[in-house]
Amino acid sequence: MTEQASQTQWHAAAGEAAHCRACELWKPATQTVFGEGPVPAPLMFVGEQPGDKEDIAGRPFVGPAGRVLDRALAEAGIARDNAYVTNAVKHFKFVQRGKIRLHQKPNSVEIKACRTWLVRQREIVRPRLIIAMGATAAQSVFAKAVPIGKNRGRIAALDEATSALVTIHPSYILRMDDADKEREFARFVEDLKRAAPFAQERRAA
């Protein structure tokens, strides 16, 4: 598949996803946040779902967790513009508290409903390595519950062409006490360094 054909398929899929009604999350959300990055790409980062900032901007990882991810990528030697970034769930799930929209974790039904789009993205992006950040992402990538603690930092084959690496979601670091943040951030960087060699690889057209 040529790069132009991949991009054409991506735009078609993104257009379809914008009208997805497979679960109820589209109703309160501002818009679908499909993903962004080069197509094809050697790396594909998968988070949980868009947050408040992402829901408004229509782009993944542009809020506080995105800043943590950008910093970690830089320290791991990975250029974000060499990776495709998306989420397992494409709509922001939240509960309204006054003027604040509080993040709510997607349930299994919502993750399953949205997995169709992740599978489509994987087919179009054709990554060498998928980095599943957090339990929701890992569940979507592997199509089953995957304990993060037991599998963190491991690279597992998904098929003959694609592997996956499980790590934490960068928002986990934001929720930690200040004394623990830098230690956990350093571990996150070490996980991402395992992905760095895959960033130099590209699929043949």
N, C-alpha and C positions, 0 to 999 in steps of 0.2 A: 504494500500500500504506500502510495506516495505521500509526502508531507501535505500537499494540497488536498488530496483525497481525505486524509485524516482530519484536516481542519474543516472541510465541508461536512463531514460526519459529525464533528463536534458541535458545530453551529446548529445542525439539525436536531441533535439530541438536546442541546441546551434550550432550544425553542420548544421542544415537546415538554421538557421538564418544567418549564415556566407555567404550564397549564396542568400540571399533575394534580390529581384529586384522589390518589390512592389511599390517603389517610386524611385526618381532619386538620393537620397542622397548617395547611395553606390558608385556612380561614382567618386566623388572627395575624399571621405573618405579613410583613410588608411585601416580600417578594421571595422567589426562589433564589438561593445562592448556589449556583451550580459548581463553580470552580474556575480556576484560572491557571495559566502557565503555558509553556510550549507544548505543541502536539505534533508528533509524538515527543515523549520525554523519558529519560532514563530512570528518573525517580518520581514517585507519586506519594505525596503525603496525605494521609487521611486523618481528620480529626473527628470530633463528635457531631457537632452541629454549629450553625452560625450563632453568634451572640448578638447582643443588641446593636453594636456598631456595624457588624457584618450584615445584619438584616436591613439596616438603613442604607448602607453603601452598596450592597449587592455583590460584595467581594469577600472571600474567605480570609480569616486571620489578619484583620486590619485593626483589631482592638488590642487590649492589654496582653492577651495570650499571644497574639501575633507578634508583638514586640519582643516577647521572650523567645519565640521561635526564631525570629530574624537574628537576634543576638546569638542564639545557639548555633544556627546555621553558619554564621560568619566565623565563629570560633572553631567549628568543625571543618571549615574549608569548603563549604557547599554554597554555591551561588543560588539564591532563591529563584532567579530567572532561568535556572537550568532544571527546575523541578515543577511538576504539576501539583497544585494544592487544592484539596477539596475536603468535604466532610461526609460522614456516613449518612447523615440526615440533612436534607437540603433546605428545610424551613426551621425558623427559630421557634422553639417551644418555650413558653414562658407563662408566668402568672403575673397579673397586673397588681401592683401595690402602690396606689396613688399614681404618681407620675413615673414610677420606676417599674421596669419590666424585669422580673427576676427569672433567671434561667431555671428550667426544669429538665431533668434527664429524660431523654426519649425512652419509651418502653419497647419491648420486643416486637410488638405489632408494628410500631412506627419504623423501627429499624428494618424489619423485613419488607415493609411496603416500599421503602426507599432504596433497598438493596439493588433493585433493577437498574437504577441509574448508576450506581457504583460499578456494576458489572459492565454496563455500556461504556462508562469512562475508561475502565481498564482495557476493554477491547480496542478503543480508539487511541488512547494514550500509549498503550503497549510498553509499560514500564519494565525495566529490568528488576527493580525492587520497589515494593510498596511498604511505606513506613506507617504502621498503624499506631496512632497516638491515643492511648486510653482504651478502656474496656469496650465502649460502644464501637469505636473504629475496629478493634480487633474482632468483635463479634460479627461485624458486617463483612470484613475482609475474609475471615475464615468460615463464615456461615455457621458459627457455633460460639458458645461462650468460651473465652480464653482467659485464664487467670494471668494478670499482668505480672505479678511478683515472680511466678514460676517461669514465665516465658520471656521476661524482659531481656533485651539485648541479644536474643537468639535470632539467627536467620534461618527460616524454614522455607523449603520449596513449596510453592503453590501448584506449579506444573513444570513442564520442561523448560519454559521460557522465563518464568517469573518467580521471584522469591518474596518473602515478607519478613519484616523486622518489627517486633513489638516493643513499644516503649511507653512512657507516660505521656499524658496530655500536658502541654505547657501550662495550662491553667492550674494544674495541681501544684506547681511551684508557687504560684501567686497566693495560694491559700495557706501556705506554710508560714510558720513563725520566722521572723527575720534571721534568727540564728541558724536556721536549717536551710534557708533558701539557696545560699551559694553552694552548699554541699550537694544539694539535690540538682541544682543547675549544672554543676560539673559532671554529675553522673549522666544527665541528659545529653550533654555534649559528647561524652564518651560513647553513648549509644549511637548518636548521629555520625560519629567518626567511622563507625562500622559501615555506614551507608555511603560514605564518601567515595570509595573506589568504584561503586556502581554508577556514580555521576559522570564518569568519564566514558561510559559505554553507551552507544546508541544502536538501535536496531537498524538493520538494512531496510531500505524501502521495499 
